[in-house]
Amino acid sequence: MFDGFEEARARVPDAEIHYRIGGSGPPLLLLHGYPQTHHIWHKVAPMLAERFTLVMPDLRGYGRSRGPAPDAAHLHYSKRAMAADMVALMSGLGFKRFGLAGHDRGGRVGYRLCLDHPQRVTRFCPIDIIPTLDAWERMDADKAISTYHWQFLAVPAPVPEKLIGADPDFYYSHLLDRWAGYRDRLAPEAVADYLTQFHDPAVIAATCADYRAGASVDRRHDAEDRAAGRGIVCPVLVLWGRGYLASKAASPSAIWRDWATEVSEVALDCGHFVVEEEPEKAAAALGEFFA
């Protein structure tokens, strides 16, 4: 699925990151979301590699990457810690400044990286999300039902771990079916990679820890930045799918304008898995923005 890309591992301060790298041109870091791996980029990577050097890691704890054991304060899987992984990875590859696109949880790692390390990011594209603090503040009864996984995965261990571990293929297939606008556009090879990772109890635990951090420390970090007036200083492209249940009410770009001064948007007619459901249009939007 990634012909011409090199597969490698990098040790960062408290994690081991699996990644692929390939292409030529300015560096572009691509971060996947939940419940997936870097394989989400397999359709757009050949198109983008003609113009950019792509770095596509698995986030700590996901896929073939490994992180520390979850901690009681949820710091080990905070977006701050995950962003620091990516800074270390890109520094080790010799990239001091780079473009950054992140889907879902990867978008949350991405905007935290922009806020914590503003000098490192030239341009940022969050894909089909709004910031974590805003998502919690806008949570009403309907949204609590439609995005129930936020609450479920944040329940203290080991409840979600045991329930998911009883039949991981069922649970994650359910999420893919629920969030995709065009489920048949997700390649079977990629879906197999997404499902296989969750047969490892350590991956289930790490991904639950990711959501526990989102409900606690990540939310606090966002609130601290908002109170201090800190924002994203680089240009931002909001790329989103009109059909996703969490975004269909309105464009998320207005919310991002509270966090950044230069915001544009591209909306596509698809579900949550934007770069897999509409790869040509998504690659065109990313290519134009990062060029």
C-alpha positions in Angstrom: 0.0 0.0 0.0 3.0 2.3 0.4 5.3 1.5 -2.6 8.4 3.6 -2.5 8.1 4.5 1.2 10.6 3.5 3.8 9.4 1.9 7.0 11.3 2.7 10.2 11.2 3.1 14.0 12.4 6.0 16.1 13.0 6.2 19.9 11.8 9.4 21.4 12.1 10.2 25.2 9.5 7.8 26.5 8.0 6.1 23.4 9.0 4.2 20.3 7.4 5.5 17.1 6.8 3.4 14.0 6.6 5.5 10.9 6.8 5.6 7.1 8.7 8.2 5.1 8.9 9.0 1.4 8.5 11.5 -1.4 10.4 14.6 -2.1 10.0 18.3 -1.3 9.2 20.2 1.9 8.4 18.0 4.9 4.8 17.3 5.7 3.8 15.4 8.9 0.6 13.4 8.6 -1.1 12.2 11.8 -3.9 9.6 11.9 -6.8 9.4 14.4 -8.9 6.9 16.3 -9.4 4.0 15.8 -6.9 3.9 13.0 -3.2 3.9 12.1 -1.0 5.7 9.6 -2.6 3.5 6.9 -5.4 6.2 6.6 -3.0 8.0 4.3 -2.4 5.2 1.8 -4.6 6.7 -0.9 -3.4 10.3 -0.7 0.3 9.5 0.0 1.2 8.7 -3.7 -0.3 12.0 -4.8 1.2 14.2 -2.1 4.6 12.5 -2.3 5.1 14.1 -5.7 5.4 17.5 -3.9 6.3 16.7 -0.3 8.5 14.6 1.9 5.8 12.7 3.9 6.3 11.5 7.4 3.4 9.2 8.6 3.7 7.8 12.1 1.5 5.7 14.3 0.8 7.8 17.4 2.2 6.5 20.7 0.2 3.4 21.8 -1.5 3.0 18.4 -0.7 0.5 15.7 3.0 -0.5 15.9 4.1 2.4 18.1 4.6 1.9 21.8 4.3 4.3 24.7 4.5 4.1 28.5 1.9 2.5 30.7 -1.1 4.8 31.3 -0.8 6.9 34.5 -3.3 8.2 37.0 -2.9 11.8 36.0 -3.4 10.9 32.3 -0.2 12.8 31.3 1.4 9.9 29.4 -1.3 10.1 26.7 -2.0 13.8 26.8 -1.8 15.6 23.5 1.1 17.5 24.9 3.1 14.3 25.3 2.1 13.0 21.9 3.0 16.3 20.3 6.4 16.2 22.0 6.9 12.7 20.3 6.3 14.3 16.9 8.7 17.2 17.6 11.4 14.7 18.6 10.7 12.5 15.6 10.9 15.4 13.1 14.0 16.8 14.8 15.7 13.4 14.5 14.9 13.3 10.8 16.5 16.8 10.4 13.2 18.7 9.9 13.2 21.9 12.1 10.0 23.3 10.4 7.3 21.3 8.7 3.7 21.3 7.5 1.2 19.3 9.6 -2.1 17.7 8.9 -4.0 15.6 11.5 -7.2 13.7 11.3 -9.4 13.1 14.4 -7.1 12.5 17.4 -4.1 13.3 15.2 -5.7 16.7 14.6 -5.7 17.2 18.4 -2.1 16.3 18.6 -1.5 18.7 15.8 -3.1 21.8 17.3 -1.4 21.1 20.6 1.9 21.0 18.7 1.1 24.3 17.1 0.3 25.9 20.5 3.3 24.4 22.4 5.9 24.6 19.6 4.7 27.4 17.3 8.1 27.9 15.7 8.0 24.4 14.3 4.9 24.4 12.2 4.6 26.3 8.9 0.9 25.4 8.2 -1.7 23.3 9.9 -4.7 21.3 8.7 -7.1 19.8 11.2 -9.3 17.2 9.5 -12.9 16.9 10.7 -12.6 18.0 14.3 -13.0 21.0 16.5 -10.7 21.6 19.5 -11.2 19.4 22.5 -12.3 22.1 24.9 -14.9 23.3 22.5 -16.2 19.8 21.9 -16.8 19.3 25.6 -18.4 22.7 26.1 -20.8 22.0 23.2 -21.8 18.6 24.6 -25.6 18.5 25.0 -27.8 15.4 25.3 -28.0 14.8 21.5 -24.2 15.1 21.1 -23.6 13.0 24.1 -25.4 10.2 22.4 -24.0 10.7 18.9 -20.4 10.9 20.3 -20.9 8.5 23.1 -17.4 7.0 22.7 -15.9 10.1 24.2 -17.6 9.3 27.5 -17.3 5.6 27.3 -13.6 5.4 26.6 -12.9 7.9 29.3 -14.6 5.8 32.0 -11.9 4.7 34.5 -10.0 1.5 33.8 -10.6 -1.4 33.3 -14.3 -1.1 32.3 -13.9 -0.1 28.6 -10.8 -2.2 28.2 -12.6 -5.3 29.3 -15.8 -4.6 27.3 -13.8 -3.8 24.1 -11.4 -6.7 24.6 -14.3 -9.2 24.7 -14.9 -8.6 21.0 -12.6 -5.9 19.5 -13.5 -6.6 15.9 -17.2 -6.0 16.6 -16.6 -2.7 18.5 -14.2 -1.1 16.0 -16.1 -2.3 13.0 -19.2 -0.7 14.6 -17.3 2.6 14.9 -16.1 2.5 11.2 -19.7 1.8 10.1 -21.0 4.6 12.3 -18.6 7.3 11.1 -18.1 6.5 7.5 -20.2 8.2 4.9 -19.1 5.6 2.3 -18.0 2.5 4.2 -17.1 0.7 1.0 -14.4 3.3 0.2 -12.3 2.1 3.1 -9.8 -0.4 1.6 -10.0 -3.9 3.1 -6.2 -3.9 3.6 -6.4 -0.7 5.7 -9.4 -1.9 7.7 -7.6 -5.1 8.5 -4.7 -3.1 9.8 -7.0 -1.0 12.0 -8.7 -4.0 13.5 -5.6 -6.1 14.0 -4.0 -3.6 16.3 -6.8 -3.9 18.8 -6.2 -7.5 19.4 -3.3 -6.3 21.6 -4.6 -5.3 25.1 -1.9 -2.7 25.4 -3.3 -0.8 22.4 -6.8 -0.9 23.8 -5.4 0.5 27.1 -3.4 3.2 25.4 -6.3 4.4 23.3 -8.6 4.5 26.3 -5.8 6.5 28.1 -5.9 8.9 25.1 -9.6 9.6 25.7 -9.1 9.9 29.4 -6.5 12.5 28.8 -9.0 14.3 26.5 -11.6 14.5 29.2 -9.1 15.8 31.8 -5.6 17.2 31.2 -6.1 18.0 27.5 -9.2 20.0 28.3 -7.3 21.8 31.1 -4.4 22.7 28.7 -6.8 24.1 26.2 -8.5 26.2 28.9 -5.2 27.6 30.1 -4.2 28.6 26.5 -7.6 30.3 26.0 -7.3 32.2 29.2 -3.8 33.3 28.4 -4.9 34.4 24.9 -2.6 31.9 23.1 -3.5 30.9 19.7 -2.3 29.2 16.5 0.0 31.6 14.7 0.4 29.7 11.4 -2.3 29.5 8.6 -5.0 26.9 9.2 -7.0 24.9 6.7 -10.1 23.3 8.1 -10.9 20.2 6.0 -14.1 18.4 6.9 -16.8 16.0 5.7 -20.4 17.3 5.5 -21.8 13.9 6.3 -20.1 13.1 9.6 -22.5 13.0 12.5 -20.4 15.3 14.7 -19.9 18.0 12.0 -23.0 18.1 9.9 -24.8 20.8 11.9 -22.5 23.6 10.9 -19.0 24.3 9.5 -16.4 23.9 12.2 -14.3 26.8 10.7 -16.0 29.4 12.9 -14.8 27.7 16.0 -11.3 27.5 14.6 -11.3 31.2 14.0 -11.4 31.6 17.8 -8.1 29.9 17.9 -6.3 31.2 14.8 -6.2 34.4 12.8 -5.8 33.0 9.3 -8.4 30.2 8.7 -9.7 28.8 5.4 -11.8 25.7 4.8 -12.7 23.0 2.4 -15.8 20.9 2.9 -16.3 17.6 1.1 -19.4 15.5 0.7 -18.3 12.4 2.7 -18.2 11.1 6.2 -15.6 11.3 8.9 -12.8 9.4 7.0 -12.2 12.3 4.6 -8.9 11.2 3.1 -10.1 7.7 2.4 -13.6 8.5 1.2 -12.6 11.5 -1.0 -8.9 11.0 -1.6 -8.5 12.9 -4.8 -10.3 16.0 -3.6 -8.6 15.8 -0.2 -5.1 15.4 -1.7 -5.9 18.4 -4.0 -6.9 20.6 -1.0 -3.9 19.5 1.0 -1.5 20.0 -1.9 -2.7 23.5 -2.7 -2.7 24.5 1.0 0.8 23.2 1.9 2.3 24.4 -1.4 
